[in-house]
């Protein structure tokens, strides 16, 4: 059975008001079942809740995968 954990959904494409890396949502997901983040976004596992909505995730400098 897969473990459900929190994932941060962040922008991979800048919008008119937010830059790349801006966290737009947090979801509970097992990381394996069929789910695709919205276009222009990506996800990062965030079990420690370091990336709440409104924060910025920088995949270029982070070691979180």
N, CA, C and O atoms as a GROMACS GRO file, in nm:
protein
  260
    1UNK      N    1   0.085  -0.118   0.000
    1UNK     CA    2   0.000   0.000   0.000
    1UNK      C    3   0.089   0.124   0.000
    1UNK      O    4   0.184   0.134   0.077
    2UNK      N    5   0.057   0.218  -0.087
    2UNK     CA    6   0.134   0.341  -0.098
    2UNK      C    7   0.106   0.434   0.019
    2UNK      O    8  -0.006   0.438   0.071
    3UNK      N    9   0.207   0.509   0.058
    3UNK     CA   10   0.193   0.605   0.167
    3UNK      C   11   0.153   0.741   0.109
    3UNK      O   12   0.216   0.789   0.015
    4UNK      N   13   0.050   0.801   0.165
    4UNK     CA   14   0.006   0.933   0.122
    4UNK      C   15   0.085   1.037   0.200
    4UNK      O   16   0.098   1.028   0.322
    5UNK      N   17   0.137   1.138   0.127
    5UNK     CA   18   0.207   1.247   0.193
    5UNK      C   19   0.175   1.378   0.122
    5UNK      O   20   0.111   1.379   0.017
    6UNK      N   21   0.219   1.486   0.180
    6UNK     CA   22   0.193   1.618   0.124
    6UNK      C   23   0.293   1.649   0.014
    6UNK      O   24   0.412   1.623   0.028
    7UNK      N   25   0.242   1.706  -0.094
    7UNK     CA   26   0.323   1.754  -0.206
    7UNK      C   27   0.291   1.901  -0.227
    7UNK      O   28   0.176   1.943  -0.218
    8UNK      N   29   0.394   1.979  -0.257
    8UNK     CA   30   0.375   2.119  -0.294
    8UNK      C   31   0.366   2.127  -0.445
    8UNK      O   32   0.446   2.067  -0.516
    9UNK      N   33   0.268   2.201  -0.494
    9UNK     CA   34   0.250   2.223  -0.638
    9UNK      C   35   0.303   2.363  -0.667
    9UNK      O   36   0.252   2.461  -0.612
   10UNK      N   37   0.404   2.373  -0.753
   10UNK     CA   38   0.466   2.503  -0.780
   10UNK      C   39   0.468   2.533  -0.929
   10UNK      O   40   0.462   2.443  -1.013
   11UNK      N   41   0.477   2.660  -0.961
   11UNK     CA   42   0.476   2.705  -1.100
   11UNK      C   43   0.607   2.672  -1.170
   11UNK      O   44   0.715   2.694  -1.115
   12UNK      N   45   0.598   2.620  -1.291
   12UNK     CA   46   0.715   2.600  -1.376
   12UNK      C   47   0.716   2.705  -1.487
   12UNK      O   48   0.813   2.716  -1.562
   13UNK      N   49   0.607   2.779  -1.496
   13UNK     CA   50   0.593   2.888  -1.591
   13UNK      C   51   0.543   3.009  -1.515
   13UNK      O   52   0.444   3.001  -1.442
   14UNK      N   53   0.611   3.122  -1.531
   14UNK     CA   54   0.568   3.244  -1.461
   14UNK      C   55   0.431   3.288  -1.512
   14UNK      O   56   0.396   3.266  -1.628
   15UNK      N   57   0.355   3.349  -1.423
   15UNK     CA   58   0.226   3.408  -1.460
   15UNK      C   59   0.242   3.560  -1.455
   15UNK      O   60   0.352   3.610  -1.431
   16UNK      N   61   0.135   3.632  -1.477
   16UNK     CA   62   0.143   3.777  -1.472
   16UNK      C   63   0.178   3.830  -1.334
   16UNK      O   64   0.230   3.941  -1.322
   17UNK      N   65   0.148   3.753  -1.230
   17UNK     CA   66   0.171   3.802  -1.094
   17UNK      C   67   0.268   3.718  -1.012
   17UNK      O   68   0.314   3.762  -0.907
   18UNK      N   69   0.301   3.597  -1.058
   18UNK     CA   70   0.386   3.507  -0.979
   18UNK      C   71   0.499   3.449  -1.064
   18UNK      O   72   0.482   3.420  -1.182
   19UNK      N   73   0.615   3.432  -1.001
   19UNK     CA   74   0.732   3.380  -1.071
   19UNK      C   75   0.739   3.228  -1.063
   19UNK      O   76   0.666   3.164  -0.988
   20UNK      N   77   0.830   3.172  -1.143
   20UNK     CA   78   0.855   3.029  -1.140
   20UNK      C   79   0.897   2.990  -0.998
   20UNK      O   80   0.977   3.059  -0.935
   21UNK      N   81   0.842   2.880  -0.948
   21UNK     CA   82   0.872   2.833  -0.814
   21UNK      C   83   0.766   2.870  -0.711
   21UNK      O   84   0.765   2.815  -0.601
   22UNK      N   85   0.678   2.963  -0.746
   22UNK     CA   86   0.572   3.005  -0.653
   22UNK      C   87   0.480   2.886  -0.625
   22UNK      O   88   0.431   2.823  -0.719
   23UNK      N   89   0.457   2.856  -0.498
   23UNK     CA   90   0.372   2.742  -0.459
   23UNK      C   91   0.226   2.784  -0.462
   23UNK      O   92   0.183   2.875  -0.392
   24UNK      N   93   0.149   2.714  -0.548
   24UNK     CA   94   0.009   2.748  -0.568
   24UNK      C   95  -0.088   2.655  -0.497
   24UNK      O   96  -0.206   2.687  -0.484
   25UNK      N   97  -0.039   2.539  -0.451
   25UNK     CA   98  -0.129   2.443  -0.387
   25UNK      C   99  -0.046   2.342  -0.308
   25UNK      O  100   0.073   2.326  -0.332
   26UNK      N  101  -0.110   2.274  -0.217
   26UNK     CA  102  -0.056   2.158  -0.148
   26UNK      C  103  -0.158   2.048  -0.164
   26UNK      O  104  -0.278   2.070  -0.145
   27UNK      N  105  -0.112   1.928  -0.198
   27UNK     CA  106  -0.203   1.815  -0.219
   27UNK      C  107  -0.154   1.695  -0.140
   27UNK      O  108  -0.035   1.680  -0.113
   28UNK      N  109  -0.248   1.610  -0.104
   28UNK     CA  110  -0.214   1.480  -0.044
   28UNK      C  111  -0.218   1.379  -0.157
   28UNK      O  112  -0.319   1.366  -0.227
   29UNK      N  113  -0.106   1.308  -0.176
   29UNK     CA  114  -0.093   1.216  -0.288
   29UNK      C  115   0.003   1.106  -0.251
   29UNK      O  116   0.094   1.127  -0.170
   30UNK      N  117  -0.014   0.989  -0.309
   30UNK     CA  118   0.076   0.878  -0.281
   30UNK      C  119   0.197   0.876  -0.374
   30UNK      O  120   0.285   0.792  -0.359
   31UNK      N  121   0.201   0.967  -0.470
   31UNK     CA  122   0.314   0.976  -0.561
   31UNK      C  123   0.314   0.871  -0.670
   31UNK      O  124   0.403   0.870  -0.755
   32UNK      N  125   0.216   0.783  -0.669
   32UNK     CA  126   0.213   0.674  -0.765
   32UNK      C  127   0.081   0.663  -0.841
   32UNK      O  128   0.080   0.626  -0.959
   33UNK      N  129  -0.029   0.695  -0.777
   33UNK     CA  130  -0.159   0.681  -0.844
   33UNK      C  131  -0.173   0.786  -0.954
   33UNK      O  132  -0.099   0.885  -0.958
   34UNK      N  133  -0.267   0.762  -1.043
   34UNK     CA  134  -0.288   0.849  -1.158
   34UNK      C  135  -0.335   0.988  -1.114
   34UNK      O  136  -0.448   1.004  -1.069
   35UNK      N  137  -0.249   1.084  -1.127
   35UNK     CA  138  -0.281   1.224  -1.104
   35UNK      C  139  -0.174   1.305  -1.174
   35UNK      O  140  -0.055   1.273  -1.166
   36UNK      N  141  -0.214   1.408  -1.241
   36UNK     CA  142  -0.119   1.494  -1.311
   36UNK      C  143  -0.140   1.636  -1.261
   36UNK      O  144  -0.254   1.683  -1.258
   37UNK      N  145  -0.034   1.706  -1.223
   37UNK     CA  146  -0.052   1.845  -1.181
   37UNK      C  147  -0.097   1.930  -1.299
   37UNK      O  148  -0.074   1.893  -1.414
   38UNK      N  149  -0.162   2.041  -1.273
   38UNK     CA  150  -0.209   2.127  -1.381
   38UNK      C  151  -0.094   2.173  -1.472
   38UNK      O  152   0.022   2.179  -1.429
   39UNK      N  153  -0.128   2.206  -1.595
   39UNK     CA  154  -0.029   2.255  -1.690
   39UNK      C  155   0.043   2.378  -1.634
   39UNK      O  156  -0.019   2.466  -1.574
   40UNK      N  157   0.173   2.382  -1.653
   40UNK     CA  158   0.252   2.495  -1.604
   40UNK      C  159   0.295   2.481  -1.460
   40UNK      O  160   0.348   2.575  -1.400
   41UNK      N  161   0.272   2.359  -1.401
   41UNK     CA  162   0.312   2.335  -1.263
   41UNK      C  163   0.386   2.202  -1.253
   41UNK      O  164   0.383   2.121  -1.346
   42UNK      N  165   0.451   2.181  -1.140
   42UNK     CA  166   0.516   2.054  -1.106
   42UNK      C  167   0.497   2.033  -0.957
   42UNK      O  168   0.450   2.123  -0.887
   43UNK      N  169   0.534   1.916  -0.909
   43UNK     CA  170   0.519   1.885  -0.767
   43UNK      C  171   0.651   1.844  -0.705
   43UNK      O  172   0.741   1.793  -0.773
   44UNK      N  173   0.660   1.866  -0.575
   44UNK     CA  174   0.775   1.820  -0.497
   44UNK      C  175   0.720   1.763  -0.366
   44UNK      O  176   0.633   1.823  -0.304
   45UNK      N  177   0.772   1.648  -0.325
   45UNK     CA  178   0.730   1.590  -0.197
   45UNK      C  179   0.765   1.689  -0.086
   45UNK      O  180   0.875   1.743  -0.083
   46UNK      N  181   0.671   1.711   0.003
   46UNK     CA  182   0.690   1.810   0.110
   46UNK      C  183   0.636   1.758   0.243
   46UNK      O  184   0.548   1.820   0.302
   47UNK      N  185   0.688   1.644   0.291
   47UNK     CA  186   0.636   1.587   0.415
   47UNK      C  187   0.657   1.675   0.538
   47UNK      O  188   0.584   1.664   0.636
   48UNK      N  189   0.757   1.763   0.534
   48UNK     CA  190   0.784   1.853   0.647
   48UNK      C  191   0.713   1.986   0.634
   48UNK      O  192   0.729   2.074   0.719
   49UNK      N  193   0.634   2.002   0.529
   49UNK     CA  194   0.554   2.124   0.504
   49UNK      C  195   0.642   2.249   0.501
   49UNK      O  196   0.609   2.350   0.564
   50UNK      N  197   0.754   2.242   0.430
   50UNK     CA  198   0.843   2.357   0.413
   50UNK      C  199   0.791   2.455   0.309
   50UNK      O  200   0.835   2.570   0.305
   51UNK      N  201   0.697   2.412   0.225
   51UNK     CA  202   0.650   2.493   0.114
   51UNK      C  203   0.498   2.514   0.117
   51UNK      O  204   0.427   2.453   0.037
   52UNK      N  205   0.450   2.596   0.207
   52UNK     CA  206   0.306   2.626   0.210
   52UNK      C  207   0.267   2.712   0.089
   52UNK      O  208   0.354   2.771   0.024
   53UNK      N  209   0.140   2.719   0.061
   53UNK     CA  210   0.091   2.804  -0.048
   53UNK      C  211   0.141   2.947  -0.025
   53UNK      O  212   0.132   3.001   0.085
   54UNK      N  213   0.194   3.006  -0.132
   54UNK     CA  214   0.246   3.143  -0.124
   54UNK      C  215   0.396   3.149  -0.103
   54UNK      O  216   0.456   3.256  -0.117
   55UNK      N  217   0.459   3.036  -0.071
   55UNK     CA  218   0.604   3.033  -0.055
   55UNK      C  219   0.668   3.007  -0.192
   55UNK      O  220   0.597   2.994  -0.292
   56UNK      N  221   0.800   2.999  -0.196
   56UNK     CA  222   0.871   2.973  -0.321
   56UNK      C  223   0.960   2.851  -0.306
   56UNK      O  224   1.036   2.839  -0.210
   57UNK      N  225   0.948   2.761  -0.401
   57UNK     CA  226   1.033   2.643  -0.409
   57UNK      C  227   1.133   2.665  -0.522
   57UNK      O  228   1.093   2.700  -0.633
   58UNK      N  229   1.261   2.644  -0.496
   58UNK     CA  230   1.365   2.662  -0.597
   58UNK      C  231   1.427   2.527  -0.630
   58UNK      O  232   1.517   2.482  -0.560
   59UNK      N  233   1.380   2.460  -0.737
   59UNK     CA  234   1.434   2.329  -0.769
   59UNK      C  235   1.582   2.332  -0.807
   59UNK      O  236   1.650   2.230  -0.798
   60UNK      N  237   1.634   2.446  -0.850
   60UNK     CA  238   1.775   2.456  -0.890
   60UNK      C  239   1.869   2.446  -0.772
   60UNK      O  240   1.983   2.402  -0.789
   61UNK      N  241   1.825   2.486  -0.652
   61UNK     CA  242   1.914   2.486  -0.536
   61UNK      C  243   1.870   2.389  -0.428
   61UNK      O  244   1.938   2.376  -0.327
   62UNK      N  245   1.758   2.320  -0.447
   62UNK     CA  246   1.706   2.232  -0.344
   62UNK      C  247   1.755   2.089  -0.364
   62UNK      O  248   1.780   2.045  -0.476
   63UNK      N  249   1.768   2.017  -0.253
   63UNK     CA  250   1.802   1.876  -0.259
   63UNK      C  251   1.678   1.790  -0.243
   63UNK      O  252   1.688   1.667  -0.249
   64UNK      N  253   1.561   1.851  -0.223
   64UNK     CA  254   1.436   1.778  -0.210
   64UNK      C  255   1.392   1.729  -0.348
   64UNK      O  256   1.400   1.804  -0.446
   65UNK      N  257   1.346   1.606  -0.356
   65UNK     CA  258   1.296   1.553  -0.483
   65UNK      C  259   1.154   1.509  -0.467
   65UNK      O  260   1.093   1.461  -0.564
   0.00000   0.00000   0.00000
